[in-house]
Amino acid sequence: MSKPACPMCEMNEILEHAEKWECMTCGHEWEKEEQPPSERIVKDAHGNVLADGDCVILIKDLPLKGAQVLKGGSKSKPIRLVDGDHEIDCKVDGIAVGLKACFVKKA
């Protein structure tokens, strides 16, 4: 049986335990029988479907902690879709951020 990729970070550095798998990169643990999470559809502010590797553009200014602001119209590096309180992980202007899909449009 080949080792699966981590369902959280998709890396292949996996440790095998008696009843579970453990990712060496992010530390996520899951049961051997557990299936990876189902694919969900993430749409931008205009209804376009987003996928891993797409680039997005901010549709409005977004304030960050510490008096920084990401300006509307800023383009991101390729995105990664994630589960949690935000749908998108990416870099905008050299800053790693988590964004909600409602604040971006597909580039």
MMTF fields as JSON, N, C-alpha, C and O atoms, coordinates in Angstrom:
{
  "mmtfVersion": "1.0.0",
  "mmtfProducer": "UNKNOWN",
  "numBonds": 427,
  "numAtoms": 428,
  "numGroups": 107,
  "numChains": 1,
  "numModels": 1,
  "chainsPerModel": [1],
  "groupsPerChain": [107],
  "chainIdList": ["A"],
  "bondAtomList": [4, 2, 8, 6, 12, 10, 16, 14, 20, 18, 24, 22, 28, 26, 32, 30, 36, 34, 40, 38, 44, 42, 48, 46, 52, 50, 56, 54, 60, 58, 64, 62, 68, 66, 72, 70, 76, 74, 80, 78, 84, 82, 88, 86, 92, 90, 96, 94, 100, 98, 104, 102, 108, 106, 112, 110, 116, 114, 120, 118, 124, 122, 128, 126, 132, 130, 136, 134, 140, 138, 144, 142, 148, 146, 152, 150, 156, 154, 160, 158, 164, 162, 168, 166, 172, 170, 176, 174, 180, 178, 184, 182, 188, 186, 192, 190, 196, 194, 200, 198, 204, 202, 208, 206, 212, 210, 216, 214, 220, 218, 224, 222, 228, 226, 232, 230, 236, 234, 240, 238, 244, 242, 248, 246, 252, 250, 256, 254, 260, 258, 264, 262, 268, 266, 272, 270, 276, 274, 280, 278, 284, 282, 288, 286, 292, 290, 296, 294, 300, 298, 304, 302, 308, 306, 312, 310, 316, 314, 320, 318, 324, 322, 328, 326, 332, 330, 336, 334, 340, 338, 344, 342, 348, 346, 352, 350, 356, 354, 360, 358, 364, 362, 368, 366, 372, 370, 376, 374, 380, 378, 384, 382, 388, 386, 392, 390, 396, 394, 400, 398, 404, 402, 408, 406, 412, 410, 416, 414, 420, 418, 424, 422],
  "bondOrderList": [1, 1, 1, 1, 1, 1, 1, 1, 1, 1, 1, 1, 1, 1, 1, 1, 1, 1, 1, 1, 1, 1, 1, 1, 1, 1, 1, 1, 1, 1, 1, 1, 1, 1, 1, 1, 1, 1, 1, 1, 1, 1, 1, 1, 1, 1, 1, 1, 1, 1, 1, 1, 1, 1, 1, 1, 1, 1, 1, 1, 1, 1, 1, 1, 1, 1, 1, 1, 1, 1, 1, 1, 1, 1, 1, 1, 1, 1, 1, 1, 1, 1, 1, 1, 1, 1, 1, 1, 1, 1, 1, 1, 1, 1, 1, 1, 1, 1, 1, 1, 1, 1, 1, 1, 1, 1],
  "groupList": [{"groupName": "MET", "atomNameList": ["N", "CA", "C", "O"], "elementList": ["N", "C", "C", "O"], "formalChargeList": [0, 0, 0, 0], "bondAtomList": [1, 0, 2, 1, 3, 2], "bondOrderList": [1, 1, 2], "singleLetterCode": "M", "chemCompType": "L-PEPTIDE LINKING"}, {"groupName": "SER", "atomNameList": ["N", "CA", "C", "O"], "elementList": ["N", "C", "C", "O"], "formalChargeList": [0, 0, 0, 0], "bondAtomList": [1, 0, 2, 1, 3, 2], "bondOrderList": [1, 1, 2], "singleLetterCode": "S", "chemCompType": "L-PEPTIDE LINKING"}, {"groupName": "LYS", "atomNameList": ["N", "CA", "C", "O"], "elementList": ["N", "C", "C", "O"], "formalChargeList": [0, 0, 0, 0], "bondAtomList": [1, 0, 2, 1, 3, 2], "bondOrderList": [1, 1, 2], "singleLetterCode": "K", "chemCompType": "L-PEPTIDE LINKING"}, {"groupName": "PRO", "atomNameList": ["N", "CA", "C", "O"], "elementList": ["N", "C", "C", "O"], "formalChargeList": [0, 0, 0, 0], "bondAtomList": [1, 0, 2, 1, 3, 2], "bondOrderList": [1, 1, 2], "singleLetterCode": "P", "chemCompType": "L-PEPTIDE LINKING"}, {"groupName": "ALA", "atomNameList": ["N", "CA", "C", "O"], "elementList": ["N", "C", "C", "O"], "formalChargeList": [0, 0, 0, 0], "bondAtomList": [1, 0, 2, 1, 3, 2], "bondOrderList": [1, 1, 2], "singleLetterCode": "A", "chemCompType": "L-PEPTIDE LINKING"}, {"groupName": "CYS", "atomNameList": ["N", "CA", "C", "O"], "elementList": ["N", "C", "C", "O"], "formalChargeList": [0, 0, 0, 0], "bondAtomList": [1, 0, 2, 1, 3, 2], "bondOrderList": [1, 1, 2], "singleLetterCode": "C", "chemCompType": "L-PEPTIDE LINKING"}, {"groupName": "GLU", "atomNameList": ["N", "CA", "C", "O"], "elementList": ["N", "C", "C", "O"], "formalChargeList": [0, 0, 0, 0], "bondAtomList": [1, 0, 2, 1, 3, 2], "bondOrderList": [1, 1, 2], "singleLetterCode": "E", "chemCompType": "L-PEPTIDE LINKING"}, {"groupName": "ASN", "atomNameList": ["N", "CA", "C", "O"], "elementList": ["N", "C", "C", "O"], "formalChargeList": [0, 0, 0, 0], "bondAtomList": [1, 0, 2, 1, 3, 2], "bondOrderList": [1, 1, 2], "singleLetterCode": "N", "chemCompType": "L-PEPTIDE LINKING"}, {"groupName": "ILE", "atomNameList": ["N", "CA", "C", "O"], "elementList": ["N", "C", "C", "O"], "formalChargeList": [0, 0, 0, 0], "bondAtomList": [1, 0, 2, 1, 3, 2], "bondOrderList": [1, 1, 2], "singleLetterCode": "I", "chemCompType": "L-PEPTIDE LINKING"}, {"groupName": "LEU", "atomNameList": ["N", "CA", "C", "O"], "elementList": ["N", "C", "C", "O"], "formalChargeList": [0, 0, 0, 0], "bondAtomList": [1, 0, 2, 1, 3, 2], "bondOrderList": [1, 1, 2], "singleLetterCode": "L", "chemCompType": "L-PEPTIDE LINKING"}, {"groupName": "HIS", "atomNameList": ["N", "CA", "C", "O"], "elementList": ["N", "C", "C", "O"], "formalChargeList": [0, 0, 0, 0], "bondAtomList": [1, 0, 2, 1, 3, 2], "bondOrderList": [1, 1, 2], "singleLetterCode": "H", "chemCompType": "L-PEPTIDE LINKING"}, {"groupName": "TRP", "atomNameList": ["N", "CA", "C", "O"], "elementList": ["N", "C", "C", "O"], "formalChargeList": [0, 0, 0, 0], "bondAtomList": [1, 0, 2, 1, 3, 2], "bondOrderList": [1, 1, 2], "singleLetterCode": "W", "chemCompType": "L-PEPTIDE LINKING"}, {"groupName": "THR", "atomNameList": ["N", "CA", "C", "O"], "elementList": ["N", "C", "C", "O"], "formalChargeList": [0, 0, 0, 0], "bondAtomList": [1, 0, 2, 1, 3, 2], "bondOrderList": [1, 1, 2], "singleLetterCode": "T", "chemCompType": "L-PEPTIDE LINKING"}, {"groupName": "GLY", "atomNameList": ["N", "CA", "C", "O"], "elementList": ["N", "C", "C", "O"], "formalChargeList": [0, 0, 0, 0], "bondAtomList": [1, 0, 2, 1, 3, 2], "bondOrderList": [1, 1, 2], "singleLetterCode": "G", "chemCompType": "PEPTIDE LINKING"}, {"groupName": "GLN", "atomNameList": ["N", "CA", "C", "O"], "elementList": ["N", "C", "C", "O"], "formalChargeList": [0, 0, 0, 0], "bondAtomList": [1, 0, 2, 1, 3, 2], "bondOrderList": [1, 1, 2], "singleLetterCode": "Q", "chemCompType": "L-PEPTIDE LINKING"}, {"groupName": "ARG", "atomNameList": ["N", "CA", "C", "O"], "elementList": ["N", "C", "C", "O"], "formalChargeList": [0, 0, 0, 0], "bondAtomList": [1, 0, 2, 1, 3, 2], "bondOrderList": [1, 1, 2], "singleLetterCode": "R", "chemCompType": "L-PEPTIDE LINKING"}, {"groupName": "VAL", "atomNameList": ["N", "CA", "C", "O"], "elementList": ["N", "C", "C", "O"], "formalChargeList": [0, 0, 0, 0], "bondAtomList": [1, 0, 2, 1, 3, 2], "bondOrderList": [1, 1, 2], "singleLetterCode": "V", "chemCompType": "L-PEPTIDE LINKING"}, {"groupName": "ASP", "atomNameList": ["N", "CA", "C", "O"], "elementList": ["N", "C", "C", "O"], "formalChargeList": [0, 0, 0, 0], "bondAtomList": [1, 0, 2, 1, 3, 2], "bondOrderList": [1, 1, 2], "singleLetterCode": "D", "chemCompType": "L-PEPTIDE LINKING"}, {"groupName": "PHE", "atomNameList": ["N", "CA", "C", "O"], "elementList": ["N", "C", "C", "O"], "formalChargeList": [0, 0, 0, 0], "bondAtomList": [1, 0, 2, 1, 3, 2], "bondOrderList": [1, 1, 2], "singleLetterCode": "F", "chemCompType": "L-PEPTIDE LINKING"}],
  "groupTypeList": [0, 1, 2, 3, 4, 5, 3, 0, 5, 6, 0, 7, 6, 8, 9, 6, 10, 4, 6, 2, 11, 6, 5, 0, 12, 5, 13, 10, 6, 11, 6, 2, 6, 6, 14, 3, 3, 1, 6, 15, 8, 16, 2, 17, 4, 10, 13, 7, 16, 9, 4, 17, 13, 17, 5, 16, 8, 9, 8, 2, 17, 9, 3, 9, 2, 13, 4, 14, 16, 9, 2, 13, 13, 1, 2, 1, 2, 3, 8, 15, 9, 16, 17, 13, 17, 10, 6, 8, 17, 5, 2, 16, 17, 13, 8, 4, 16, 13, 9, 2, 4, 5, 18, 16, 2, 2, 4],
  "groupIdList": [1, 2, 3, 4, 5, 6, 7, 8, 9, 10, 11, 12, 13, 14, 15, 16, 17, 18, 19, 20, 21, 22, 23, 24, 25, 26, 27, 28, 29, 30, 31, 32, 33, 34, 35, 36, 37, 38, 39, 40, 41, 42, 43, 44, 45, 46, 47, 48, 49, 50, 51, 52, 53, 54, 55, 56, 57, 58, 59, 60, 61, 62, 63, 64, 65, 66, 67, 68, 69, 70, 71, 72, 73, 74, 75, 76, 77, 78, 79, 80, 81, 82, 83, 84, 85, 86, 87, 88, 89, 90, 91, 92, 93, 94, 95, 96, 97, 98, 99, 100, 101, 102, 103, 104, 105, 106, 107],
  "secStructList": [7, 7, 7, 7, 7, 7, 6, 6, 6, 7, 7, 7, 7, 3, 3, 3, 7, 1, 1, 3, 3, 3, 3, 6, 6, 6, 7, 7, 3, 3, 3, 1, 1, 7, 7, 7, 7, 7, 7, 7, 7, 3, 3, 7, 6, 6, 1, 7, 3, 3, 7, 6, 6, 7, 7, 3, 3, 3, 1, 1, 7, 3, 3, 3, 6, 6, 6, 3, 3, 3, 7, 6, 6, 7, 5, 5, 1, 1, 7, 3, 3, 7, 7, 1, 1, 7, 1, 3, 3, 3, 3, 3, 6, 6, 3, 3, 3, 3, 3, 7, 4, 4, 4, 3, 3, 3, 7],
  "xCoordList": [0.84, 0.0, 0.881, 1.731, 0.705, 1.533, 1.031, -0.149, 1.93, 1.562, 0.783, 1.156, -0.293, -1.086, -0.433, 0.468, -0.883, -0.458, -1.29, -2.416, -0.754, -1.463, -2.701, -2.584, -3.883, -5.079, -5.074, -5.851, -4.225, -4.191, -3.206, -3.571, -1.968, -0.944, -0.498, 0.275, -0.973, -0.698, 0.778, 1.212, 1.536, 2.929, 2.993, 2.043, 4.116, 4.254, 5.144, 5.416, 5.606, 6.443, 5.532, 5.162, 5.172, 4.171, 4.795, 5.547, 4.469, 4.873, 3.7, 2.554, 3.984, 2.937, 2.977, 4.009, 1.847, 1.698, 0.742, 0.22, 0.514, -0.333, -1.742, -2.256, -2.37, -3.759, -3.945, -5.07, -2.868, -3.028, -1.823, -0.783, -1.987, -0.923, -0.601, -1.472, 0.645, 1.035, 1.918, 2.885, 1.577, 2.356, 3.549, 3.386, 4.746, 5.951, 6.045, 6.717, 5.382, 5.466, 4.574, 5.046, 3.259, 2.321, 1.854, 1.222, 2.154, 1.778, 0.354, -0.076, -0.38, -1.759, -1.768, -0.946, -2.715, -2.873, -4.264, -5.231, -4.374, -5.677, -5.667, -4.616, -6.856, -7.014, -6.674, -6.864, -6.178, -5.822, -7.035, -6.916, -8.212, -9.413, -10.068, -10.883, -9.729, -10.368, -10.066, -8.916, -11.075, -10.923, -10.571, -10.956, -9.857, -9.571, -10.871, -11.869, -10.875, -12.102, -12.636, -11.875, -13.951, -14.573, -14.235, -14.06, -14.152, -13.851, -15.037, -16.166, -14.792, -15.86, -15.578, -14.435, -16.615, -16.487, -16.353, -17.171, -15.304, -15.073, -15.232, -14.604, -16.086, -16.335, -15.879, -15.959, -15.392, -14.961, -16.17, -17.309, -15.936, -17.007, -17.926, -19.067, -17.457, -18.26, -18.833, -19.431, -18.665, -19.231, -18.35, -18.794, -17.124, -16.192, -15.62, -15.269, -15.527, -14.991, -13.471, -12.791, -12.944, -11.504, -10.922, -11.602, -9.658, -8.946, -7.532, -7.049, -6.877, -5.482, -4.648, -4.8, -3.768, -2.886, -3.4, -2.65, -4.67, -5.188, -4.567, -4.116, -4.542, -4.157, -5.43, -6.346, -5.482, -6.655, -6.252, -5.09, -7.238, -7.04, -7.984, -9.156, -7.494, -8.34, -9.332, -8.959, -10.585, -11.586, -11.77, -12.451, -11.179, -11.259, -10.046, -9.352, -9.796, -8.709, -9.035, -10.164, -8.038, -8.215, -7.18, -5.98, -7.633, -6.681, -6.139, -6.865, -4.864, -4.22, -3.877, -3.89, -3.571, -3.125, -1.819, -0.968, -1.655, -0.399, -0.316, 0.775, -1.408, -1.458, -1.03, -0.64, -1.092, -0.818, -2.139, -3.139, -2.131, -3.332, -2.958, -1.997, -3.731, -3.577, -4.506, -5.716, -3.961, -4.734, -5.585, -5.169, -6.767, -7.62, -6.906, -6.231, -7.036, -6.342, -5.011, -4.384, -4.562, -3.302, -3.505, -4.511, -2.536, -2.619, -1.829, -0.766, -2.371, -1.717, -0.805, -0.871, 0.039, 0.767, -0.248, -1.381, 0.115, -0.845, -1.419, -0.697, -2.713, -3.419, -3.468, -3.214, -3.804, -4.061, -5.372, -5.522, -6.328, -7.613, -7.474, -6.863, -8.051, -7.947, -9.31, -10.226, -9.434, -10.623, -10.341, -9.187, -11.378, -11.204, -11.986, -12.972, -11.548, -12.279, -12.043, -12.74, -11.091, -10.874, -10.681, -10.279, -10.963, -10.903, -9.589, -9.265, -8.817, -7.654, -6.409, -6.442, -5.311, -3.983, -3.166, -3.137, -2.498, -1.682, -0.726, -0.694, 0.049, 0.913, 0.469, 0.285, 0.299, -0.05, 0.993, 1.18, 1.665, 2.72, 3.776, 4.298, 4.094, 5.127, 4.681, 5.505, 3.395, 2.875, 1.976, 1.043, 2.242, 1.395, 0.105, 0.143, -1.034, -2.324, -3.332, -3.177, -4.358, -5.522, -6.671, -6.946, -7.349, -8.417, -9.732, -9.754, -10.813, -12.137, -12.361, -11.939, -13.02, -13.225, -14.101, -14.033, -14.922, -15.805, -15.045, -15.635, -13.761, -12.974, -12.042, -11.222, -12.154, -11.252, -12.037, -13.185, -11.383, -11.908, -10.779, -9.599, -11.169, -10.195, -9.46, -10.075, -8.126, -7.326, -7.321, -6.699],
  "yCoordList": [-1.179, 0.0, 1.237, 1.38, 2.125, 3.316, 4.372, 4.408, 5.216, 6.26, 7.358, 7.756, 7.853, 8.92, 10.279, 10.422, 11.266, 12.647, 13.218, 12.776, 14.176, 14.804, 15.537, 16.303, 15.324, 16.022, 17.513, 18.266, 17.959, 19.375, 20.167, 21.194, 19.695, 20.462, 19.794, 20.379, 18.579, 17.831, 17.459, 17.191, 17.443, 17.017, 15.493, 14.862, 14.897, 13.453, 12.886, 11.686, 13.714, 13.239, 12.76, 13.538, 11.471, 10.908, 9.82, 8.976, 9.854, 8.796, 7.844, 8.278, 6.547, 5.552, 5.027, 4.534, 5.133, 4.575, 3.386, 3.103, 2.695, 1.495, 1.776, 1.009, 2.853, 3.127, 4.452, 4.799, 5.2, 6.53, 6.895, 6.24, 7.955, 8.587, 9.916, 10.513, 10.394, 11.689, 12.41, 11.844, 13.659, 14.467, 15.066, 15.701, 14.869, 15.428, 16.931, 17.62, 17.457, 18.873, 19.723, 20.67, 19.381, 20.224, 19.604, 20.287, 18.298, 17.65, 17.101, 16.565, 17.222, 16.725, 15.21, 14.52, 14.696, 13.256, 12.854, 13.577, 11.684, 11.184, 9.669, 9.039, 9.088, 7.64, 7.039, 7.687, 5.818, 5.166, 4.94, 5.003, 4.674, 4.439, 5.74, 5.721, 6.852, 8.126, 8.53, 8.479, 8.922, 9.4, 10.885, 11.581, 11.387, 12.81, 13.6, 13.077, 14.864, 15.65, 15.792, 15.86, 15.833, 15.945, 17.303, 18.304, 17.297, 18.535, 19.482, 19.105, 20.688, 21.67, 22.745, 22.953, 23.412, 24.433, 25.79, 26.164, 26.526, 27.875, 28.84, 28.68, 29.856, 30.837, 32.215, 32.547, 33.023, 34.378, 35.303, 34.84, 36.595, 37.574, 37.666, 38.111, 37.257, 37.33, 35.976, 35.863, 34.942, 33.628, 32.705, 31.62, 33.092, 32.221, 31.177, 31.5, 29.941, 28.86, 29.0, 29.18, 28.916, 29.01, 27.622, 26.722, 27.451, 26.191, 26.494, 27.62, 25.472, 25.637, 26.085, 25.559, 27.056, 27.527, 28.738, 29.352, 29.106, 30.321, 31.548, 31.488, 32.655, 33.934, 34.757, 34.662, 35.561, 36.377, 37.828, 38.135, 38.721, 40.155, 40.61, 40.232, 41.42, 41.959, 42.955, 43.757, 42.917, 43.837, 45.066, 46.01, 45.074, 46.241, 46.262, 45.256, 47.405, 47.517, 46.656, 46.663, 45.915, 45.077, 45.46, 45.327, 45.936, 46.284, 45.025, 44.051, 45.06, 43.981, 44.501, 45.709, 43.596, 44.015, 44.789, 44.432, 45.838, 46.571, 47.673, 47.94, 48.324, 49.505, 49.23, 50.16, 47.98, 47.666, 47.508, 47.086, 47.849, 47.718, 47.059, 47.46, 46.039, 45.451, 46.233, 46.266, 46.852, 47.713, 46.901, 45.845, 47.407, 46.806, 46.832, 47.813, 45.788, 45.698, 44.977, 44.717, 44.644, 43.901, 42.465, 41.836, 41.95, 40.585, 39.653, 40.009, 38.447, 37.47, 36.554, 36.498, 35.846, 34.707, 33.569, 33.729, 32.431, 31.32, 30.945, 30.898, 30.683, 30.437, 28.954, 28.097, 28.675, 27.317, 27.369, 28.181, 26.512, 26.461, 25.643, 24.574, 26.155, 25.501, 25.468, 26.189, 24.638, 24.635, 25.486, 25.627, 26.052, 26.852, 28.141, 28.227, 29.157, 30.416, 31.262, 32.257, 30.895, 31.549, 30.457, 29.34, 30.776, 29.755, 29.735, 28.726, 30.826, 30.982, 31.322, 32.208, 30.613, 30.978, 31.431, 30.752, 32.583, 33.076, 34.148, 34.46, 34.703, 35.839, 37.02, 36.891, 38.169, 39.411, 40.444, 40.694, 41.038, 42.018, 41.47, 42.208, 40.173, 39.558, 39.197, 38.774, 39.351, 39.049, 37.824, 37.81, 36.795, 35.606, 35.93, 36.37, 35.712, 36.041, 34.927, 34.126, 34.898, 34.058, 34.969, 35.943, 34.666, 35.534, 34.781, 33.571, 35.505, 34.97, 35.195, 36.21, 34.251, 34.311, 35.495, 35.921, 36.035, 37.141, 38.457, 39.421, 38.517, 39.739, 39.69, 40.59, 38.658, 38.518, 38.215, 37.773, 38.467, 38.025, 37.29, 37.573, 36.341, 35.529, 36.398, 37.185, 36.251, 37.062, 36.464, 37.015],
  "zCoordList": [0.0, 0.0, 0.0, 0.879, -0.952, -1.024, -0.057, 0.291, 0.365, 1.319, 0.604, -0.499, 1.215, 0.593, 0.797, 1.624, 0.053, 0.284, 1.432, 1.661, 2.138, 3.25, 2.719, 1.762, 3.311, 2.842, 3.175, 2.587, 4.097, 4.461, 3.594, 3.022, 3.496, 2.773, 1.477, 0.72, 1.21, -0.012, -0.204, -1.324, 0.877, 0.802, 0.903, 1.367, 0.47, 0.432, 1.525, 1.524, 2.46, 3.555, 4.685, 5.564, 4.655, 5.548, 6.417, 5.931, 7.715, 8.642, 8.817, 8.932, 8.838, 9.022, 10.449, 10.904, 11.16, 12.501, 12.398, 11.32, 13.502, 13.483, 12.96, 12.146, 13.41, 13.023, 12.301, 11.941, 12.082, 11.481, 10.627, 10.676, 9.845, 9.066, 9.733, 10.365, 9.604, 10.152, 9.139, 8.63, 8.854, 7.925, 8.657, 9.699, 8.117, 8.736, 8.516, 9.283, 7.48, 7.154, 8.053, 8.681, 8.115, 8.864, 10.172, 10.978, 10.41, 11.655, 11.681, 12.702, 10.586, 10.54, 10.667, 10.063, 11.465, 11.634, 11.176, 11.416, 10.505, 10.091, 10.106, 9.986, 10.257, 10.303, 8.95, 7.92, 8.938, 7.676, 6.797, 5.573, 7.382, 6.601, 6.136, 5.214, 6.753, 6.429, 4.987, 4.551, 4.27, 2.902, 2.928, 3.868, 1.934, 1.888, 1.785, 1.29, 2.249, 2.221, 0.798, -0.167, 0.698, -0.625, -1.242, -0.547, -2.543, -3.258, -3.145, -3.458, -2.706, -2.649, -3.679, -4.086, -4.087, -5.118, -4.444, -3.605, -4.825, -4.307, -5.465, -6.511, -5.269, -6.324, -5.859, -4.676, -6.829, -6.513, -6.405, -6.467, -6.246, -6.074, -7.29, -7.161, -8.463, -9.685, -10.09, -11.16, -9.256, -9.538, -10.352, -10.727, -10.639, -11.372, -10.417, -9.283, -10.866, -10.041, -9.945, -10.955, -8.713, -8.473, -8.268, -7.775, -8.649, -8.465, -7.97, -8.09, -7.412, -6.986, -8.18, -9.283, -7.96, -9.022, -9.767, -10.526, -9.573, -10.217, -9.572, -8.428, -10.292, -9.726, -9.563, -10.379, -8.514, -8.248, -8.044, -7.78, -8.171, -7.977, -6.88, -6.88, -5.939, -4.873, -5.468, -6.325, -5.028, -5.563, -4.679, -5.079, -3.488, -2.603, -1.683, -1.537, -1.067, -0.099, 1.119, 1.61, 1.599, 2.782, 3.831, 3.591, 5.0, 6.058, 6.733, 6.931, 7.08, 7.823, 9.204, 9.443, 10.108, 11.432, 11.299, 10.484, 12.087, 12.095, 11.068, 10.563, 10.735, 9.861, 8.424, 7.718, 7.972, 6.577, 5.843, 6.423, 4.564, 3.744, 2.427, 1.771, 2.043, 0.713, -0.204, 0.022, -1.221, -2.108, -3.083, -3.559, -3.367, -4.379, -5.717, -6.032, -6.505, -7.782, -7.697, -8.724, -6.474, -6.316, -6.773, -6.447, -7.536, -8.055, -7.148, -6.639, -6.953, -6.086, -6.889, -8.117, -6.17, -6.718, -6.83, -6.377, -7.413, -7.502, -6.133, -5.136, -6.102, -4.849, -4.517, -5.364, -3.251, -2.783, -2.02, -1.106, -2.379, -1.7, -0.422, -0.423, 0.675, 1.976, 2.656, 2.263, 3.664, 4.51, 5.731, 6.139, 6.317, 7.518, 7.429, 6.697, 8.179, 8.193, 6.947, 6.742, 6.123, 4.829, 3.778, 4.105, 2.533, 1.482, 0.72, 0.094, 0.752, -0.119, 0.699, 1.553, 0.432, 0.932, -0.268, -1.294, -0.143, -1.251, -0.743, 0.448, -1.668, -1.37, -2.22, -3.43, -1.577, -2.26, -1.85, -0.659, -2.811, -2.542, -1.581, -0.745, -1.699, -0.869, 0.532, 1.342, 0.846, 2.176, 2.074, 1.271, 2.875, 2.887, 3.635, 4.784, 2.982, 3.58, 3.322, 2.4, 4.151, 3.951, 3.572, 4.273, 2.47, 1.968, 1.851, 1.625, 2.005, 1.69, 0.197, -0.357, -0.439, -1.886, -2.31, -3.463, -1.4, -1.753, -1.98, -2.468, -1.639, -1.807, -3.02, -3.198, -3.852, -4.996, -6.271, -6.231, -7.397, -8.69, -9.405, -9.198, -10.249, -10.974, -11.977, -12.696, -12.024, -12.956, -14.339, -15.248]
}
